[in-house]
Amino acid sequence: MRLAIPILFALALAGCTSGQPPRVQVSLPPVPEDIRACAQRHVAKPPGDKPLTEREVYVLISKLKASETAKSGCLVRLISLYEAQAAIVVEALK
C-alpha cells in the first residue's frame, strides 16, 4: 500500500503537460546512391613511376576535366536535395 500512493500520484502527474511545445521529429532520406557513387568516383593515378609522355598528359587532363564536370553535376544535385529537405523542415516547424 505504501508503494501504491506514490505510483498513483506519478500516474496522475503523467497526464500533465509541461507547457513546452512538442518536439518535431525529422526523418531525412538517405543520400541517393547515384550521388554517393558520383562523389566517390575519381580518376586513378596513372600506372607506373616513369615520367608521363605528352600524350599521356593530354589524356589525363581530358579525364580530369570530365571527372570535374561529373562531380560538379553531383554537387548541384546534392545541393538541390538539401534545399528541398530544408524547405520541408522549415515548413514543418511553422
PDB file of N, CA, C and O in Angstrom:
ATOM      1  N   MET A   1       0.819  -1.189   0.000  1.00  0.00           N
ATOM      2  CA  MET A   1       0.000   0.000   0.000  1.00  0.00           C
ATOM      3  C   MET A   1       0.869   1.261   0.000  1.00  0.00           C
ATOM      4  O   MET A   1       0.522   2.256  -0.637  1.00  0.00           O
ATOM      5  N   ARG A   2       1.998   1.216   0.716  1.00  0.00           N
ATOM      6  CA  ARG A   2       2.894   2.368   0.745  1.00  0.00           C
ATOM      7  C   ARG A   2       3.369   2.721  -0.662  1.00  0.00           C
ATOM      8  O   ARG A   2       3.505   3.896  -1.003  1.00  0.00           O
ATOM      9  N   LEU A   3       3.613   1.727  -1.451  1.00  0.00           N
ATOM     10  CA  LEU A   3       4.118   1.936  -2.803  1.00  0.00           C
ATOM     11  C   LEU A   3       3.003   2.384  -3.753  1.00  0.00           C
ATOM     12  O   LEU A   3       3.280   3.046  -4.753  1.00  0.00           O
ATOM     13  N   ALA A   4       1.780   2.042  -3.463  1.00  0.00           N
ATOM     14  CA  ALA A   4       0.663   2.362  -4.355  1.00  0.00           C
ATOM     15  C   ALA A   4       0.402   3.865  -4.429  1.00  0.00           C
ATOM     16  O   ALA A   4       0.089   4.375  -5.504  1.00  0.00           O
ATOM     17  N   ILE A   5       0.522   4.574  -3.328  1.00  0.00           N
ATOM     18  CA  ILE A   5       0.226   6.015  -3.314  1.00  0.00           C
ATOM     19  C   ILE A   5       1.200   6.789  -4.207  1.00  0.00           C
ATOM     20  O   ILE A   5       0.746   7.587  -5.027  1.00  0.00           O
ATOM     21  N   PRO A   6       2.542   6.585  -4.083  1.00  0.00           N
ATOM     22  CA  PRO A   6       3.449   7.312  -4.998  1.00  0.00           C
ATOM     23  C   PRO A   6       3.234   6.933  -6.468  1.00  0.00           C
ATOM     24  O   PRO A   6       3.361   7.776  -7.356  1.00  0.00           O
ATOM     25  N   ILE A   7       2.912   5.676  -6.714  1.00  0.00           N
ATOM     26  CA  ILE A   7       2.674   5.251  -8.093  1.00  0.00           C
ATOM     27  C   ILE A   7       1.427   5.932  -8.649  1.00  0.00           C
ATOM     28  O   ILE A   7       1.441   6.417  -9.780  1.00  0.00           O
ATOM     29  N   LEU A   8       0.358   5.974  -7.873  1.00  0.00           N
ATOM     30  CA  LEU A   8      -0.862   6.639  -8.318  1.00  0.00           C
ATOM     31  C   LEU A   8      -0.634   8.138  -8.530  1.00  0.00           C
ATOM     32  O   LEU A   8      -1.159   8.725  -9.477  1.00  0.00           O
ATOM     33  N   PHE A   9       0.147   8.748  -7.645  1.00  0.00           N
ATOM     34  CA  PHE A   9       0.475  10.167  -7.773  1.00  0.00           C
ATOM     35  C   PHE A   9       1.267  10.408  -9.057  1.00  0.00           C
ATOM     36  O   PHE A   9       0.993  11.360  -9.788  1.00  0.00           O
ATOM     37  N   ALA A  10       2.250   9.543  -9.333  1.00  0.00           N
ATOM     38  CA  ALA A  10       3.057   9.670 -10.548  1.00  0.00           C
ATOM     39  C   ALA A  10       2.191   9.500 -11.792  1.00  0.00           C
ATOM     40  O   ALA A  10       2.362  10.220 -12.775  1.00  0.00           O
ATOM     41  N   LEU A  11       1.266   8.551 -11.749  1.00  0.00           N
ATOM     42  CA  LEU A  11       0.365   8.344 -12.884  1.00  0.00           C
ATOM     43  C   LEU A  11      -0.528   9.557 -13.109  1.00  0.00           C
ATOM     44  O   LEU A  11      -0.806   9.926 -14.250  1.00  0.00           O
ATOM     45  N   ALA A  12      -0.979  10.178 -12.017  1.00  0.00           N
ATOM     46  CA  ALA A  12      -1.832  11.361 -12.149  1.00  0.00           C
ATOM     47  C   ALA A  12      -1.062  12.508 -12.788  1.00  0.00           C
ATOM     48  O   ALA A  12      -1.614  13.252 -13.599  1.00  0.00           O
ATOM     49  N   LEU A  13       0.223  12.658 -12.424  1.00  0.00           N
ATOM     50  CA  LEU A  13       1.040  13.739 -12.983  1.00  0.00           C
ATOM     51  C   LEU A  13       1.487  13.447 -14.410  1.00  0.00           C
ATOM     52  O   LEU A  13       1.820  14.367 -15.157  1.00  0.00           O
ATOM     53  N   ALA A  14       1.496  12.196 -14.784  1.00  0.00           N
ATOM     54  CA  ALA A  14       1.969  11.833 -16.123  1.00  0.00           C
ATOM     55  C   ALA A  14       1.096  12.453 -17.207  1.00  0.00           C
ATOM     56  O   ALA A  14       1.575  12.692 -18.316  1.00  0.00           O
ATOM     57  N   GLY A  15      -0.145  12.714 -16.918  1.00  0.00           N
ATOM     58  CA  GLY A  15      -1.038  13.303 -17.912  1.00  0.00           C
ATOM     59  C   GLY A  15      -0.895  14.802 -18.028  1.00  0.00           C
ATOM     60  O   GLY A  15      -1.456  15.402 -18.945  1.00  0.00           O
ATOM     61  N   CYS A  16      -0.153  15.427 -17.118  1.00  0.00           N
ATOM     62  CA  CYS A  16       0.004  16.888 -17.145  1.00  0.00           C
ATOM     63  C   CYS A  16       0.970  17.289 -18.250  1.00  0.00           C
ATOM     64  O   CYS A  16       1.936  16.580 -18.532  1.00  0.00           O
ATOM     65  N   THR A  17       0.703  18.423 -18.868  1.00  0.00           N
ATOM     66  CA  THR A  17       1.630  18.926 -19.883  1.00  0.00           C
ATOM     67  C   THR A  17       2.607  19.878 -19.221  1.00  0.00           C
ATOM     68  O   THR A  17       2.290  20.522 -18.222  1.00  0.00           O
ATOM     69  N   SER A  18       3.768  19.955 -19.777  1.00  0.00           N
ATOM     70  CA  SER A  18       4.807  20.813 -19.201  1.00  0.00           C
ATOM     71  C   SER A  18       4.759  22.223 -19.770  1.00  0.00           C
ATOM     72  O   SER A  18       5.496  23.094 -19.311  1.00  0.00           O
ATOM     73  N   GLY A  19       3.900  22.467 -20.767  1.00  0.00           N
ATOM     74  CA  GLY A  19       3.828  23.791 -21.364  1.00  0.00           C
ATOM     75  C   GLY A  19       4.835  23.975 -22.485  1.00  0.00           C
ATOM     76  O   GLY A  19       4.834  25.016 -23.141  1.00  0.00           O
ATOM     77  N   GLN A  20       5.685  23.002 -22.719  1.00  0.00           N
ATOM     78  CA  GLN A  20       6.669  23.089 -23.794  1.00  0.00           C
ATOM     79  C   GLN A  20       6.054  22.557 -25.083  1.00  0.00           C
ATOM     80  O   GLN A  20       5.267  21.611 -25.050  1.00  0.00           O
ATOM     81  N   PRO A  21       6.407  23.157 -26.219  1.00  0.00           N
ATOM     82  CA  PRO A  21       5.868  22.656 -27.483  1.00  0.00           C
ATOM     83  C   PRO A  21       6.403  21.243 -27.752  1.00  0.00           C
ATOM     84  O   PRO A  21       7.500  20.903 -27.308  1.00  0.00           O
ATOM     85  N   PRO A  22       5.650  20.438 -28.463  1.00  0.00           N
ATOM     86  CA  PRO A  22       6.121  19.080 -28.752  1.00  0.00           C
ATOM     87  C   PRO A  22       7.359  19.129 -29.640  1.00  0.00           C
ATOM     88  O   PRO A  22       7.512  20.035 -30.459  1.00  0.00           O
ATOM     89  N   ARG A  23       8.231  18.154 -29.472  1.00  0.00           N
ATOM     90  CA  ARG A  23       9.439  18.080 -30.291  1.00  0.00           C
ATOM     91  C   ARG A  23       9.073  17.588 -31.685  1.00  0.00           C
ATOM     92  O   ARG A  23       8.294  16.649 -31.846  1.00  0.00           O
ATOM     93  N   VAL A  24       9.639  18.225 -32.660  1.00  0.00           N
ATOM     94  CA  VAL A  24       9.416  17.815 -34.040  1.00  0.00           C
ATOM     95  C   VAL A  24      10.429  16.740 -34.379  1.00  0.00           C
ATOM     96  O   VAL A  24      11.624  16.896 -34.131  1.00  0.00           O
ATOM     97  N   GLN A  25       9.941  15.646 -34.949  1.00  0.00           N
ATOM     98  CA  GLN A  25      10.844  14.590 -35.374  1.00  0.00           C
ATOM     99  C   GLN A  25      11.033  14.694 -36.879  1.00  0.00           C
ATOM    100  O   GLN A  25      10.065  14.759 -37.636  1.00  0.00           O
ATOM    101  N   VAL A  26      12.277  14.710 -37.296  1.00  0.00           N
ATOM    102  CA  VAL A  26      12.600  14.839 -38.703  1.00  0.00           C
ATOM    103  C   VAL A  26      13.275  13.555 -39.160  1.00  0.00           C
ATOM    104  O   VAL A  26      14.206  13.070 -38.517  1.00  0.00           O
ATOM    105  N   SER A  27      12.810  13.019 -40.252  1.00  0.00           N
ATOM    106  CA  SER A  27      13.396  11.819 -40.820  1.00  0.00           C
ATOM    107  C   SER A  27      13.861  12.149 -42.226  1.00  0.00           C
ATOM    108  O   SER A  27      13.044  12.294 -43.135  1.00  0.00           O
ATOM    109  N   LEU A  28      15.165  12.266 -42.410  1.00  0.00           N
ATOM    110  CA  LEU A  28      15.709  12.603 -43.723  1.00  0.00           C
ATOM    111  C   LEU A  28      15.999  11.329 -44.507  1.00  0.00           C
ATOM    112  O   LEU A  28      16.436  10.330 -43.936  1.00  0.00           O
ATOM    113  N   PRO A  29      15.758  11.364 -45.805  1.00  0.00           N
ATOM    114  CA  PRO A  29      16.057  10.185 -46.609  1.00  0.00           C
ATOM    115  C   PRO A  29      17.575  10.027 -46.753  1.00  0.00           C
ATOM    116  O   PRO A  29      18.318  10.993 -46.580  1.00  0.00           O
ATOM    117  N   PRO A  30      18.027   8.830 -47.065  1.00  0.00           N
ATOM    118  CA  PRO A  30      19.468   8.650 -47.281  1.00  0.00           C
ATOM    119  C   PRO A  30      19.907   9.364 -48.559  1.00  0.00           C
ATOM    120  O   PRO A  30      19.088   9.663 -49.428  1.00  0.00           O
ATOM    121  N   VAL A  31      21.189   9.628 -48.659  1.00  0.00           N
ATOM    122  CA  VAL A  31      21.731  10.234 -49.875  1.00  0.00           C
ATOM    123  C   VAL A  31      21.522   9.227 -51.012  1.00  0.00           C
ATOM    124  O   VAL A  31      21.882   8.058 -50.869  1.00  0.00           O
ATOM    125  N   PRO A  32      20.950   9.661 -52.131  1.00  0.00           N
ATOM    126  CA  PRO A  32      20.742   8.732 -53.240  1.00  0.00           C
ATOM    127  C   PRO A  32      22.049   8.068 -53.674  1.00  0.00           C
ATOM    128  O   PRO A  32      23.109   8.695 -53.682  1.00  0.00           O
ATOM    129  N   GLU A  33      21.949   6.796 -54.031  1.00  0.00           N
ATOM    130  CA  GLU A  33      23.148   6.027 -54.366  1.00  0.00           C
ATOM    131  C   GLU A  33      23.903   6.607 -55.554  1.00  0.00           C
ATOM    132  O   GLU A  33      25.131   6.538 -55.591  1.00  0.00           O
ATOM    133  N   ASP A  34      23.190   7.180 -56.532  1.00  0.00           N
ATOM    134  CA  ASP A  34      23.911   7.731 -57.684  1.00  0.00           C
ATOM    135  C   ASP A  34      24.756   8.942 -57.288  1.00  0.00           C
ATOM    136  O   ASP A  34      25.829   9.158 -57.851  1.00  0.00           O
ATOM    137  N   ILE A  35      24.286   9.722 -56.336  1.00  0.00           N
ATOM    138  CA  ILE A  35      25.084  10.861 -55.860  1.00  0.00           C
ATOM    139  C   ILE A  35      26.270  10.353 -55.052  1.00  0.00           C
ATOM    140  O   ILE A  35      27.381  10.864 -55.196  1.00  0.00           O
ATOM    141  N   ARG A  36      26.047   9.355 -54.203  1.00  0.00           N
ATOM    142  CA  ARG A  36      27.135   8.777 -53.412  1.00  0.00           C
ATOM    143  C   ARG A  36      28.209   8.188 -54.333  1.00  0.00           C
ATOM    144  O   ARG A  36      29.401   8.410 -54.120  1.00  0.00           O
ATOM    145  N   ALA A  37      27.788   7.442 -55.349  1.00  0.00           N
ATOM    146  CA  ALA A  37      28.740   6.833 -56.280  1.00  0.00           C
ATOM    147  C   ALA A  37      29.510   7.902 -57.046  1.00  0.00           C
ATOM    148  O   ALA A  37      30.713   7.773 -57.271  1.00  0.00           O
ATOM    149  N   CYS A  38      28.804   8.958 -57.444  1.00  0.00           N
ATOM    150  CA  CYS A  38      29.454  10.049 -58.173  1.00  0.00           C
ATOM    151  C   CYS A  38      30.520  10.718 -57.304  1.00  0.00           C
ATOM    152  O   CYS A  38      31.611  11.033 -57.779  1.00  0.00           O
ATOM    153  N   ALA A  39      30.197  10.928 -56.042  1.00  0.00           N
ATOM    154  CA  ALA A  39      31.141  11.583 -55.138  1.00  0.00           C
ATOM    155  C   ALA A  39      32.365  10.715 -54.868  1.00  0.00           C
ATOM    156  O   ALA A  39      33.449  11.233 -54.599  1.00  0.00           O
ATOM    157  N   GLN A  40      32.196   9.406 -54.938  1.00  0.00           N
ATOM    158  CA  GLN A  40      33.313   8.503 -54.644  1.00  0.00           C
ATOM    159  C   GLN A  40      34.166   8.193 -55.874  1.00  0.00           C
ATOM    160  O   GLN A  40      35.270   7.662 -55.754  1.00  0.00           O
ATOM    161  N   ARG A  41      33.645   8.527 -57.054  1.00  0.00           N
ATOM    162  CA  ARG A  41      34.384   8.257 -58.287  1.00  0.00           C
ATOM    163  C   ARG A  41      35.574   9.206 -58.388  1.00  0.00           C
ATOM    164  O   ARG A  41      35.477  10.370 -58.000  1.00  0.00           O
ATOM    165  N   HIS A  42      36.686   8.715 -58.903  1.00  0.00           N
ATOM    166  CA  HIS A  42      37.850   9.579 -59.105  1.00  0.00           C
ATOM    167  C   HIS A  42      38.694   9.038 -60.240  1.00  0.00           C
ATOM    168  O   HIS A  42      38.542   7.886 -60.647  1.00  0.00           O
ATOM    169  N   VAL A  43      39.573   9.861 -60.741  1.00  0.00           N
ATOM    170  CA  VAL A  43      40.485   9.453 -61.795  1.00  0.00           C
ATOM    171  C   VAL A  43      41.692   8.810 -61.132  1.00  0.00           C
ATOM    172  O   VAL A  43      42.348   9.415 -60.284  1.00  0.00           O
ATOM    173  N   ALA A  44      41.974   7.585 -61.526  1.00  0.00           N
ATOM    174  CA  ALA A  44      43.087   6.851 -60.916  1.00  0.00           C
ATOM    175  C   ALA A  44      44.439   7.447 -61.316  1.00  0.00           C
ATOM    176  O   ALA A  44      44.594   8.051 -62.377  1.00  0.00           O
ATOM    177  N   LYS A  45      45.391   7.253 -60.434  1.00  0.00           N
ATOM    178  CA  LYS A  45      46.769   7.679 -60.719  1.00  0.00           C
ATOM    179  C   LYS A  45      47.280   6.862 -61.908  1.00  0.00           C
ATOM    180  O   LYS A  45      47.052   5.654 -61.973  1.00  0.00           O
ATOM    181  N   PRO A  46      47.964   7.511 -62.840  1.00  0.00           N
ATOM    182  CA  PRO A  46      48.498   6.748 -63.968  1.00  0.00           C
ATOM    183  C   PRO A  46      49.431   5.643 -63.478  1.00  0.00           C
ATOM    184  O   PRO A  46      50.197   5.852 -62.537  1.00  0.00           O
ATOM    185  N   PRO A  47      49.374   4.472 -64.106  1.00  0.00           N
ATOM    186  CA  PRO A  47      50.231   3.380 -63.651  1.00  0.00           C
ATOM    187  C   PRO A  47      51.705   3.675 -63.918  1.00  0.00           C
ATOM    188  O   PRO A  47      52.062   4.403 -64.845  1.00  0.00           O
ATOM    189  N   GLY A  48      52.541   3.084 -63.073  1.00  0.00           N
ATOM    190  CA  GLY A  48      53.991   3.218 -63.258  1.00  0.00           C
ATOM    191  C   GLY A  48      54.557   4.464 -62.600  1.00  0.00           C
ATOM    192  O   GLY A  48      53.830   5.375 -62.204  1.00  0.00           O
ATOM    193  N   ASP A  49      55.886   4.472 -62.496  1.00  0.00           N
ATOM    194  CA  ASP A  49      56.583   5.588 -61.864  1.00  0.00           C
ATOM    195  C   ASP A  49      57.373   6.423 -62.863  1.00  0.00           C
ATOM    196  O   ASP A  49      58.044   7.384 -62.487  1.00  0.00           O
ATOM    197  N   LYS A  50      57.290   6.052 -64.130  1.00  0.00           N
ATOM    198  CA  LYS A  50      58.058   6.786 -65.142  1.00  0.00           C
ATOM    199  C   LYS A  50      57.379   8.122 -65.451  1.00  0.00           C
ATOM    200  O   LYS A  50      56.182   8.280 -65.210  1.00  0.00           O
ATOM    201  N   PRO A  51      58.124   9.066 -65.973  1.00  0.00           N
ATOM    202  CA  PRO A  51      57.517  10.338 -66.360  1.00  0.00           C
ATOM    203  C   PRO A  51      56.455  10.109 -67.433  1.00  0.00           C
ATOM    204  O   PRO A  51      56.562   9.181 -68.235  1.00  0.00           O
ATOM    205  N   LEU A  52      55.451  10.943 -67.440  1.00  0.00           N
ATOM    206  CA  LEU A  52      54.367  10.835 -68.419  1.00  0.00           C
ATOM    207  C   LEU A  52      54.809  11.397 -69.768  1.00  0.00           C
ATOM    208  O   LEU A  52      55.578  12.356 -69.844  1.00  0.00           O
ATOM    209  N   THR A  53      54.304  10.777 -70.819  1.00  0.00           N
ATOM    210  CA  THR A  53      54.547  11.330 -72.148  1.00  0.00           C
ATOM    211  C   THR A  53      53.596  12.501 -72.353  1.00  0.00           C
ATOM    212  O   THR A  53      52.660  12.703 -71.579  1.00  0.00           O
ATOM    213  N   GLU A  54      53.849  13.263 -73.401  1.00  0.00           N
ATOM    214  CA  GLU A  54      52.982  14.401 -73.696  1.00  0.00           C
ATOM    215  C   GLU A  54      51.555  13.917 -73.964  1.00  0.00           C
ATOM    216  O   GLU A  54      50.591  14.527 -73.503  1.00  0.00           O
ATOM    217  N   ARG A  55      51.428  12.822 -74.710  1.00  0.00           N
ATOM    218  CA  ARG A  55      50.106  12.275 -74.999  1.00  0.00           C
ATOM    219  C   ARG A  55      49.412  11.845 -73.709  1.00  0.00           C
ATOM    220  O   ARG A  55      48.223  12.115 -73.539  1.00  0.00           O
ATOM    221  N   GLU A  56      50.128  11.180 -72.793  1.00  0.00           N
ATOM    222  CA  GLU A  56      49.533  10.736 -71.522  1.00  0.00           C
ATOM    223  C   GLU A  56      49.057  11.921 -70.692  1.00  0.00           C
ATOM    224  O   GLU A  56      48.035  11.835 -70.011  1.00  0.00           O
ATOM    225  N   VAL A  57      49.789  13.019 -70.747  1.00  0.00           N
ATOM    226  CA  VAL A  57      49.394  14.226 -70.018  1.00  0.00           C
ATOM    227  C   VAL A  57      48.081  14.770 -70.588  1.00  0.00           C
ATOM    228  O   VAL A  57      47.179  15.124 -69.829  1.00  0.00           O
ATOM    229  N   TYR A  58      47.968  14.840 -71.917  1.00  0.00           N
ATOM    230  CA  TYR A  58      46.732  15.326 -72.541  1.00  0.00           C
ATOM    231  C   TYR A  58      45.550  14.415 -72.212  1.00  0.00           C
ATOM    232  O   TYR A  58      44.454  14.897 -71.927  1.00  0.00           O
ATOM    233  N   VAL A  59      45.772  13.087 -72.251  1.00  0.00           N
ATOM    234  CA  VAL A  59      44.701  12.140 -71.925  1.00  0.00           C
ATOM    235  C   VAL A  59      44.278  12.314 -70.466  1.00  0.00           C
ATOM    236  O   VAL A  59      43.087  12.317 -70.154  1.00  0.00           O
ATOM    237  N   LEU A  60      45.258  12.457 -69.582  1.00  0.00           N
ATOM    238  CA  LEU A  60      44.971  12.622 -68.155  1.00  0.00           C
ATOM    239  C   LEU A  60      44.197  13.921 -67.902  1.00  0.00           C
ATOM    240  O   LEU A  60      43.242  13.933 -67.125  1.00  0.00           O
ATOM    241  N   ILE A  61      44.603  14.995 -68.548  1.00  0.00           N
ATOM    242  CA  ILE A  61      43.894  16.270 -68.388  1.00  0.00           C
ATOM    243  C   ILE A  61      42.458  16.137 -68.886  1.00  0.00           C
ATOM    244  O   ILE A  61      41.535  16.661 -68.262  1.00  0.00           O
ATOM    245  N   SER A  62      42.265  15.444 -69.997  1.00  0.00           N
ATOM    246  CA  SER A  62      40.919  15.229 -70.527  1.00  0.00           C
ATOM    247  C   SER A  62      40.058  14.446 -69.533  1.00  0.00           C
ATOM    248  O   SER A  62      38.896  14.788 -69.313  1.00  0.00           O
ATOM    249  N   LYS A  63      40.626  13.402 -68.936  1.00  0.00           N
ATOM    250  CA  LYS A  63      39.891  12.605 -67.944  1.00  0.00           C
ATOM    251  C   LYS A  63      39.572  13.446 -66.706  1.00  0.00           C
ATOM    252  O   LYS A  63      38.483  13.346 -66.140  1.00  0.00           O
ATOM    253  N   LEU A  64      40.521  14.264 -66.300  1.00  0.00           N
ATOM    254  CA  LEU A  64      40.300  15.112 -65.128  1.00  0.00           C
ATOM    255  C   LEU A  64      39.184  16.125 -65.386  1.00  0.00           C
ATOM    256  O   LEU A  64      38.355  16.366 -64.509  1.00  0.00           O
ATOM    257  N   LYS A  65      39.157  16.716 -66.574  1.00  0.00           N
ATOM    258  CA  LYS A  65      38.091  17.671 -66.914  1.00  0.00           C
ATOM    259  C   LYS A  65      36.735  16.987 -66.887  1.00  0.00           C
ATOM    260  O   LYS A  65      35.776  17.532 -66.339  1.00  0.00           O
ATOM    261  N   ALA A  66      36.643  15.798 -67.476  1.00  0.00           N
ATOM    262  CA  ALA A  66      35.373  15.060 -67.486  1.00  0.00           C
ATOM    263  C   ALA A  66      34.953  14.706 -66.060  1.00  0.00           C
ATOM    264  O   ALA A  66      33.776  14.797 -65.713  1.00  0.00           O
ATOM    265  N   SER A  67      35.913  14.305 -65.244  1.00  0.00           N
ATOM    266  CA  SER A  67      35.629  13.950 -63.855  1.00  0.00           C
ATOM    267  C   SER A  67      35.118  15.166 -63.075  1.00  0.00           C
ATOM    268  O   SER A  67      34.163  15.056 -62.306  1.00  0.00           O
ATOM    269  N   GLU A  68      35.744  16.300 -63.272  1.00  0.00           N
ATOM    270  CA  GLU A  68      35.323  17.520 -62.568  1.00  0.00           C
ATOM    271  C   GLU A  68      33.928  17.945 -63.008  1.00  0.00           C
ATOM    272  O   GLU A  68      33.134  18.401 -62.185  1.00  0.00           O
ATOM    273  N   THR A  69      33.622  17.802 -64.283  1.00  0.00           N
ATOM    274  CA  THR A  69      32.287  18.133 -64.782  1.00  0.00           C
ATOM    275  C   THR A  69      31.248  17.226 -64.123  1.00  0.00           C
ATOM    276  O   THR A  69      30.193  17.691 -63.692  1.00  0.00           O
ATOM    277  N   ALA A  70      31.556  15.925 -64.050  1.00  0.00           N
ATOM    278  CA  ALA A  70      30.624  14.978 -63.427  1.00  0.00           C
ATOM    279  C   ALA A  70      30.434  15.299 -61.946  1.00  0.00           C
ATOM    280  O   ALA A  70      29.308  15.281 -61.448  1.00  0.00           O
ATOM    281  N   LYS A  71      31.520  15.591 -61.246  1.00  0.00           N
ATOM    282  CA  LYS A  71      31.423  15.910 -59.813  1.00  0.00           C
ATOM    283  C   LYS A  71      30.638  17.201 -59.589  1.00  0.00           C
ATOM    284  O   LYS A  71      29.899  17.321 -58.612  1.00  0.00           O
ATOM    285  N   SER A  72      30.798  18.159 -60.490  1.00  0.00           N
ATOM    286  CA  SER A  72      30.030  19.404 -60.364  1.00  0.00           C
ATOM    287  C   SER A  72      28.548  19.117 -60.506  1.00  0.00           C
ATOM    288  O   SER A  72      27.731  19.699 -59.792  1.00  0.00           O
ATOM    289  N   GLY A  73      28.191  18.225 -61.424  1.00  0.00           N
ATOM    290  CA  GLY A  73      26.793  17.838 -61.587  1.00  0.00           C
ATOM    291  C   GLY A  73      26.259  17.167 -60.337  1.00  0.00           C
ATOM    292  O   GLY A  73      25.129  17.426 -59.923  1.00  0.00           O
ATOM    293  N   CYS A  74      27.068  16.302 -59.730  1.00  0.00           N
ATOM    294  CA  CYS A  74      26.666  15.641 -58.487  1.00  0.00           C
ATOM    295  C   CYS A  74      26.441  16.672 -57.387  1.00  0.00           C
ATOM    296  O   CYS A  74      25.475  16.581 -56.629  1.00  0.00           O
ATOM    297  N   LEU A  75      27.317  17.631 -57.306  1.00  0.00           N
ATOM    298  CA  LEU A  75      27.215  18.651 -56.271  1.00  0.00           C
ATOM    299  C   LEU A  75      25.939  19.474 -56.439  1.00  0.00           C
ATOM    300  O   LEU A  75      25.273  19.798 -55.456  1.00  0.00           O
ATOM    301  N   VAL A  76      25.600  19.811 -57.682  1.00  0.00           N
ATOM    302  CA  VAL A  76      24.376  20.571 -57.939  1.00  0.00           C
ATOM    303  C   VAL A  76      23.163  19.760 -57.482  1.00  0.00           C
ATOM    304  O   VAL A  76      22.259  20.310 -56.853  1.00  0.00           O
ATOM    305  N   ARG A  77      23.131  18.459 -57.790  1.00  0.00           N
ATOM    306  CA  ARG A  77      22.016  17.604 -57.366  1.00  0.00           C
ATOM    307  C   ARG A  77      21.961  17.506 -55.845  1.00  0.00           C
ATOM    308  O   ARG A  77      20.877  17.542 -55.264  1.00  0.00           O
ATOM    309  N   LEU A  78      23.118  17.382 -55.193  1.00  0.00           N
ATOM    310  CA  LEU A  78      23.148  17.270 -53.737  1.00  0.00           C
ATOM    311  C   LEU A  78      22.650  18.553 -53.078  1.00  0.00           C
ATOM    312  O   LEU A  78      21.919  18.500 -52.089  1.00  0.00           O
ATOM    313  N   ILE A  79      23.036  19.689 -53.612  1.00  0.00           N
ATOM    314  CA  ILE A  79      22.562  20.965 -53.073  1.00  0.00           C
ATOM    315  C   ILE A  79      21.049  21.077 -53.246  1.00  0.00           C
ATOM    316  O   ILE A  79      20.355  21.527 -52.335  1.00  0.00           O
ATOM    317  N   SER A  80      20.537  20.674 -54.398  1.00  0.00           N
ATOM    318  CA  SER A  80      19.085  20.714 -54.634  1.00  0.00           C
ATOM    319  C   SER A  80      18.356  19.810 -53.646  1.00  0.00           C
ATOM    320  O   SER A  80      17.318  20.190 -53.103  1.00  0.00           O
ATOM    321  N   LEU A  81      18.895  18.618 -53.411  1.00  0.00           N
ATOM    322  CA  LEU A  81      18.293  17.688 -52.461  1.00  0.00           C
ATOM    323  C   LEU A  81      18.274  18.304 -51.059  1.00  0.00           C
ATOM    324  O   LEU A  81      17.260  18.240 -50.365  1.00  0.00           O
ATOM    325  N   TYR A  82      19.382  18.893 -50.652  1.00  0.00           N
ATOM    326  CA  TYR A  82      19.478  19.526 -49.334  1.00  0.00           C
ATOM    327  C   TYR A  82      18.462  20.664 -49.204  1.00  0.00           C
ATOM    328  O   TYR A  82      17.764  20.772 -48.196  1.00  0.00           O
ATOM    329  N   GLU A  83      18.388  21.501 -50.224  1.00  0.00           N
ATOM    330  CA  GLU A  83      17.466  22.641 -50.160  1.00  0.00           C
ATOM    331  C   GLU A  83      16.014  22.178 -50.089  1.00  0.00           C
ATOM    332  O   GLU A  83      15.212  22.777 -49.373  1.00  0.00           O
ATOM    333  N   ALA A  84      15.667  21.123 -50.818  1.00  0.00           N
ATOM    334  CA  ALA A  84      14.303  20.594 -50.766  1.00  0.00           C
ATOM    335  C   ALA A  84      13.985  20.055 -49.378  1.00  0.00           C
ATOM    336  O   ALA A  84      12.896  20.295 -48.856  1.00  0.00           O
ATOM    337  N   GLN A  85      14.925  19.328 -48.775  1.00  0.00           N
ATOM    338  CA  GLN A  85      14.705  18.790 -47.432  1.00  0.00           C
ATOM    339  C   GLN A  85      14.639  19.911 -46.402  1.00  0.00           C
ATOM    340  O   GLN A  85      13.827  19.857 -45.478  1.00  0.00           O
ATOM    341  N   ALA A  86      15.482  20.922 -46.552  1.00  0.00           N
ATOM    342  CA  ALA A  86      15.455  22.063 -45.624  1.00  0.00           C
ATOM    343  C   ALA A  86      14.109  22.786 -45.709  1.00  0.00           C
ATOM    344  O   ALA A  86      13.575  23.215 -44.686  1.00  0.00           O
ATOM    345  N   ALA A  87      13.565  22.924 -46.899  1.00  0.00           N
ATOM    346  CA  ALA A  87      12.267  23.591 -47.066  1.00  0.00           C
ATOM    347  C   ALA A  87      11.170  22.800 -46.368  1.00  0.00           C
ATOM    348  O   ALA A  87      10.272  23.386 -45.764  1.00  0.00           O
ATOM    349  N   ILE A  88      11.234  21.475 -46.446  1.00  0.00           N
ATOM    350  CA  ILE A  88      10.248  20.628 -45.768  1.00  0.00           C
ATOM    351  C   ILE A  88      10.327  20.818 -44.252  1.00  0.00           C
ATOM    352  O   ILE A  88       9.302  20.913 -43.578  1.00  0.00           O
ATOM    353  N   VAL A  89      11.541  20.870 -43.727  1.00  0.00           N
ATOM    354  CA  VAL A  89      11.733  21.050 -42.283  1.00  0.00           C
ATOM    355  C   VAL A  89      11.223  22.419 -41.850  1.00  0.00           C
ATOM    356  O   VAL A  89      10.527  22.532 -40.841  1.00  0.00           O
ATOM    357  N   VAL A  90      11.562  23.454 -42.605  1.00  0.00           N
ATOM    358  CA  VAL A  90      11.109  24.812 -42.266  1.00  0.00           C
ATOM    359  C   VAL A  90       9.578  24.855 -42.263  1.00  0.00           C
ATOM    360  O   VAL A  90       8.976  25.441 -41.363  1.00  0.00           O
ATOM    361  N   GLU A  91       8.960  24.247 -43.249  1.00  0.00           N
ATOM    362  CA  GLU A  91       7.501  24.225 -43.328  1.00  0.00           C
ATOM    363  C   GLU A  91       6.905  23.473 -42.147  1.00  0.00           C
ATOM    364  O   GLU A  91       5.878  23.888 -41.609  1.00  0.00           O
ATOM    365  N   ALA A  92       7.531  22.374 -41.734  1.00  0.00           N
ATOM    366  CA  ALA A  92       7.032  21.580 -40.618  1.00  0.00           C
ATOM    367  C   ALA A  92       7.130  22.334 -39.292  1.00  0.00           C
ATOM    368  O   ALA A  92       6.325  22.111 -38.388  1.00  0.00           O
ATOM    369  N   LEU A  93       8.104  23.215 -39.179  1.00  0.00           N
ATOM    370  CA  LEU A  93       8.314  23.954 -37.933  1.00  0.00           C
ATOM    371  C   LEU A  93       7.426  25.192 -37.818  1.00  0.00           C
ATOM    372  O   LEU A  93       7.402  25.837 -36.770  1.00  0.00           O
ATOM    373  N   LYS A  94       6.696  25.531 -38.884  1.00  0.00           N
ATOM    374  CA  LYS A  94       5.813  26.724 -38.827  1.00  0.00           C
ATOM    375  C   LYS A  94       4.629  26.473 -37.930  1.00  0.00           C
ATOM    376  O   LYS A  94       3.785  27.354 -37.761  1.00  0.00           O
TER     377      LYS A  94
END
